[in-house]
Structures are given as C-alpha cells and as structure tokens.
Amino acid sequence: MNRPNLWIGVILLIGCSIYFYETMSFPSSELQMTSAAFIPRVYCLLMFIFSAFLMAGSFKGEEKEGESKPSFLYSIIAIGLTSIYIISIPFIGFYVATLLFIVGLLFYAKVRSWIILSSVPIGTLLFIYVFFVQTLNVTLPTGTIF
C-alpha cells in the first residue's frame, strides 16, 4: 500500500467536498442556463474523480525497492520557486515572470534541450496571450518595472 497517496487522496476528497459545499452559496440566475458555480463545480468533480483514482491506486501492490522516491527537498524548492514567481508578478509583470518561472522549473527538472527550454515557455505565453488577452479580454499584470 502506498500510504502517502492514500492520505493525499483523502485530504483532496475532503477539500473538494468543502469546495463543492461552498459553491452552493453562489448566486444563480433563472435567465441563464449556467450559474457562476458551474465551472467551479466541474473542477471540483474532476478533482474528486482524480482523488478517487489516486486512492484506488494506492492499494495496488507494494512499492518496489528500485523505485526512486521524490525528495522532500525537491518539493520545497519547487514551492519556493512558485512563491518567488507569485511575488515577482506585480514587480516584473506576468509575461516576464512566467517566462522565467517556466524556464527555471524546466532547468531544475534537468531539462537541458535548448529547443524545449525555449519552445515550451514561448508556446505557453503565446497560448495565454491569444486565449486570455485576445479572446477573453483579460488584462494581465504588466508590473511596475516594465
């Protein structure tokens, strides 16, 4: 049994149950087919399904001795990079912060291909720009420096 996956699944199930309960207080309109709670509920149900799969997979056999376990330090560094990314967005802007964040995470994950290190961040930013800025008219933070 993989106990960490079981506990993470339980925590996620509890979290998405609370999340779903909170969407019950969202306002609804009789004039619209969907309310403001529609997308959060879809995400909640997806998280519930994936958490159940995670929990079910934790009962599947024992861990093999040769398998490498993720390092706690690796997770802490990734959380630290994410925190720096979130803090830096108001100062250097969304695009620059996201570009540096994605390149940093890829480099930290030992990706050394220059094609991947350049195409993934640029492709991600291009998608975000076209979908959110051009299509949905979402304004993204430009930062105080730029």
Residue, then its C-alpha position, 0 to 999 in steps of 0.5 A: m500500500n502506498r500510504p502517502n497517496l492514500w492520505i493525499g487522496v483523502i485530504l483532496l476528497i475532503g477539500c473538494s467536498i468543502y469546495f463543492y459545499e461552498t459553491m452552493s452559496f453562489p448566486s444563480s440566475e433563472l435567465q441563464m442556463t449556467s450559474a457562476a458555480f458551474i465551472p467551479r463545480v466541474y473542477c471540483l468533480l474532476m478533482f474528486i474523480f482524480s482523488a478517487f483514482l489516486m486512492a484506488g491506486s494506492f492499494k495496488g501492490e507494494e512499492k518496489e525497492g528500485e523505485s526512486k522516491p521524490s525528495f522532500l527537498y525537491s518539493i520545497i524548492a519547487i514551492g519556493l520557486t512558485s512563491i518567488y514567481i507569485i511575488s515577482i508578478p506585480f514587480i516584473g509583470f506576468y509575461v516576464a515572470t512566467l517566462l522565467f518561472i517556466v524556464g527555471l522549473l524546466f532547468y531544475a527538472k534537468v531539462r537541458s534541450w535548448i529547443i524545449l527550454s525555449s519552445v515550451p515557455i514561448g508556446t505557453l505565453l503565446f497560448i495565454y496571450v491569444f486565449f486570455v488577452q485576445t479572446l477573453n479580454v483579460t488584462l494581465p499584470t504588466g508590473t511596475i518595472f516594465 
